[in-house]
Amino acid sequence: MAKLNSVPLYPTNLSANGIPVNLCKNRTPEGKFQIARVLKPGGPQEGEFEVLWEGDSEWKADAFSKQQIEKDFPGLMSQRSQG
């Protein structure tokens, strides 16, 4: 599995309706955005990641992450918080 090559403030953990999911968004020194599945928690060089998507657009990265969350956790994105 891969380590992530990141710029400061990345990678960032993703969540759906406040619930953490095992995905993160990364930005590489080359300016590419990545969505990765966290296989083993840790920093970019300590953890283990599976890069699922890579591209130039942060908007497309965010759209992909929402689709992936819905695929991995059906209905989680549309749940209303209980409080």
C-alpha positions as CSV (number, residue, x, y, z in Angstrom):
1,M,0.0,0.0,0.0
2,A,1.0,3.6,-0.5
3,K,2.3,6.4,1.7
4,L,1.1,9.9,0.8
5,N,3.3,12.7,-0.4
6,S,1.6,15.8,1.1
7,V,2.0,19.5,1.5
8,P,1.3,21.0,5.0
9,L,-2.2,20.9,6.3
10,Y,-2.9,17.7,4.3
11,P,-4.1,15.0,4.4
12,T,-7.4,15.9,6.0
13,N,-9.8,13.3,7.3
14,L,-13.3,13.2,5.8
15,S,-16.6,12.8,7.6
16,A,-20.2,12.5,6.6
17,N,-22.8,14.3,8.8
18,G,-20.1,14.6,11.5
19,I,-19.4,10.8,11.4
20,P,-15.7,10.0,10.5
21,V,-15.2,7.8,7.6
22,N,-12.0,6.0,6.5
23,L,-11.3,8.4,3.7
24,C,-9.0,11.4,3.5
25,K,-8.3,14.3,1.0
26,N,-4.7,14.9,0.2
27,R,-2.8,17.5,-1.8
28,T,0.6,16.6,-3.3
29,P,3.6,19.0,-3.7
30,E,2.8,18.9,-7.5
31,G,-0.6,20.4,-6.8
32,K,-2.7,17.3,-7.4
33,F,-5.6,16.4,-5.2
34,Q,-6.2,12.8,-4.0
35,I,-8.9,10.9,-2.3
36,A,-7.5,8.0,-0.4
37,R,-8.8,5.2,1.8
38,V,-7.1,4.9,5.1
39,L,-5.9,1.4,5.6
40,K,-3.7,2.0,8.6
41,P,-4.0,5.2,10.6
42,G,-1.1,7.6,10.9
43,G,0.5,10.5,9.3
44,P,1.2,10.6,5.5
45,Q,4.5,8.7,5.9
46,E,3.4,6.4,8.8
47,G,0.0,5.3,7.8
48,E,-1.1,3.2,4.8
49,F,-3.4,4.5,2.1
50,E,-5.0,3.3,-1.1
51,V,-5.3,6.3,-3.5
52,L,-8.8,6.0,-5.1
53,W,-8.8,9.2,-7.1
54,E,-6.3,11.8,-8.3
55,G,-6.7,15.0,-10.3
56,D,-6.2,18.7,-10.6
57,S,-9.6,19.9,-9.4
58,E,-10.4,20.2,-5.6
59,W,-14.1,20.4,-6.6
60,K,-13.9,17.1,-8.5
61,A,-12.0,15.5,-5.5
62,D,-14.9,16.6,-3.2
63,A,-17.5,15.3,-5.6
64,F,-15.7,12.0,-5.9
65,S,-15.4,11.7,-2.1
66,K,-19.1,12.2,-1.7
67,Q,-19.8,9.5,-4.2
68,Q,-17.4,7.2,-2.5
69,I,-18.9,7.8,0.9
70,E,-22.4,7.1,-0.5
71,K,-21.0,3.9,-2.1
72,D,-19.2,2.7,1.1
73,F,-21.9,3.8,3.6
74,P,-25.3,3.9,1.8
75,G,-27.6,6.5,3.2
76,L,-25.1,8.1,5.5
77,M,-24.8,11.4,3.5
78,S,-28.6,11.9,3.6
79,Q,-29.1,11.2,7.3
80,R,-30.2,14.0,9.5
81,S,-28.4,14.6,12.7
82,Q,-30.3,13.6,15.9
83,G,-30.0,16.2,18.5
